[in-house]
Each structure stands twice: as C-alpha cells, then as structure tokens.
Amino acid sequence: MNDAMMLGLELMTLAQEPRQTGPDFGKASPVGLIIIVLLLIGVFLLVWSMNKHLKRLPKSFDGDADGTPDADPDVATENPADGTKRESP
C-alpha cells in the first residue's frame, strides 16, 4: 500500500504545471545557437572534405593509371609459351 501511495504522489507531481512560467520560460538560449552554429560548421567541413576526395578519384575505373584498359582475367588468358589464348578454368 505504501508503494502505491508513493507512486500516486510521484504521478501527481509529474502532472502538475511547470513552476517556471515566467516571460523567459521556453525560449531559446544562446547555448542552443552555439550548438546549431557548431553543427553547421561541422557539416560544411565534411562536405568540403568529401568534395576534395571526390575530385581525386579517376574519371573511370575501367583501366590502369596510364589509361590502358585492363584485360578481363575471366575471359581468356595468354599462354606465354606459345602465345595462344585459352579459356580460364
């Protein structure tokens, strides 16, 4: 019974109106502005860094660094002994 009474008192306390209802209650503080500005700066730096990394990527991943296309190793391989091509196992 004692636990039920304590629970009831706690629920009544939580259901009451907030005690701070002055003219400044619920307004934004300068701390919130600082947090938003820091988040915006972080997003700007991440986008800037991503753009720098994307500019370093090659236009195509089809060839080597010198621009020559890679041979597909699954299609055919060249036999160095006689120069004939054979299918890969």
C-alpha positions as CSV (number, residue, x, y, z in Angstrom):
1,M,0.0,0.0,0.0
2,N,2.8,2.3,0.8
3,D,4.4,1.8,-2.6
4,A,1.1,2.6,-4.4
5,M,0.8,5.9,-2.4
6,M,4.3,6.9,-3.3
7,L,3.6,6.1,-7.0
8,G,0.5,8.2,-6.8
9,L,2.3,11.1,-5.3
10,E,5.0,10.9,-7.9
11,L,2.4,10.9,-10.7
12,M,0.6,13.9,-9.2
13,T,4.0,15.8,-9.0
14,L,4.7,15.0,-12.7
15,A,1.3,16.0,-13.8
16,Q,1.5,19.5,-12.2
17,E,2.1,22.6,-14.3
18,P,5.7,23.7,-14.6
19,R,6.8,26.0,-11.9
20,Q,8.9,28.3,-14.2
21,T,6.2,30.1,-16.2
22,G,7.8,33.5,-16.4
23,P,8.3,35.5,-19.6
24,D,11.5,33.7,-20.5
25,F,10.3,30.2,-20.0
26,G,10.6,28.0,-23.1
27,K,12.7,30.5,-25.1
28,A,15.9,29.6,-26.8
29,S,19.1,30.2,-25.1
30,P,22.5,31.3,-26.5
31,V,23.8,27.8,-25.9
32,G,21.3,26.4,-28.5
33,L,22.5,28.9,-31.0
34,I,26.1,27.9,-30.4
35,I,25.3,24.3,-30.8
36,I,23.5,24.9,-34.1
37,V,26.3,27.0,-35.4
38,L,28.9,24.3,-34.5
39,L,26.8,21.7,-36.2
40,L,26.5,23.8,-39.4
41,I,30.3,24.4,-39.4
42,G,30.8,20.6,-39.0
43,V,28.5,19.8,-41.9
44,F,30.3,22.5,-44.1
45,L,33.7,21.0,-43.3
46,L,32.5,17.4,-44.0
47,V,31.1,18.4,-47.4
48,W,34.2,20.4,-48.3
49,S,36.4,17.4,-47.4
50,M,34.2,15.0,-49.4
51,N,34.4,17.2,-52.4
52,K,38.2,17.3,-52.2
53,H,38.3,13.5,-52.0
54,L,35.9,13.1,-54.9
55,K,38.0,15.3,-57.1
56,R,41.0,13.0,-56.6
57,L,39.1,9.9,-57.9
58,P,39.7,8.9,-61.5
59,K,37.1,9.5,-64.2
60,S,36.7,5.8,-64.8
61,F,37.7,2.6,-63.0
62,D,38.0,0.6,-66.2
63,G,41.7,0.9,-66.8
64,D,45.1,1.4,-65.2
65,A,46.5,4.7,-64.1
66,D,48.1,5.2,-67.5
67,G,44.7,4.9,-69.2
68,T,45.2,1.4,-70.8
69,P,42.2,-0.9,-70.3
70,D,42.6,-3.9,-68.1
71,A,42.2,-7.4,-69.7
72,D,39.3,-9.4,-68.2
73,P,41.1,-12.3,-66.5
74,D,37.9,-14.4,-66.5
75,V,37.5,-14.4,-70.3
76,A,40.8,-15.5,-71.7
77,T,44.5,-15.8,-70.7
78,E,47.5,-15.8,-72.9
79,N,49.9,-18.8,-72.7
80,P,53.4,-17.3,-72.6
81,A,55.0,-20.4,-74.0
82,D,53.3,-20.5,-77.4
83,G,51.3,-17.2,-77.4
84,T,47.9,-18.9,-77.8
85,K,44.8,-17.9,-75.8
86,R,42.9,-20.3,-73.8
87,E,39.9,-20.2,-71.5
88,S,40.5,-19.8,-67.8
89,P,39.5,-22.7,-65.6
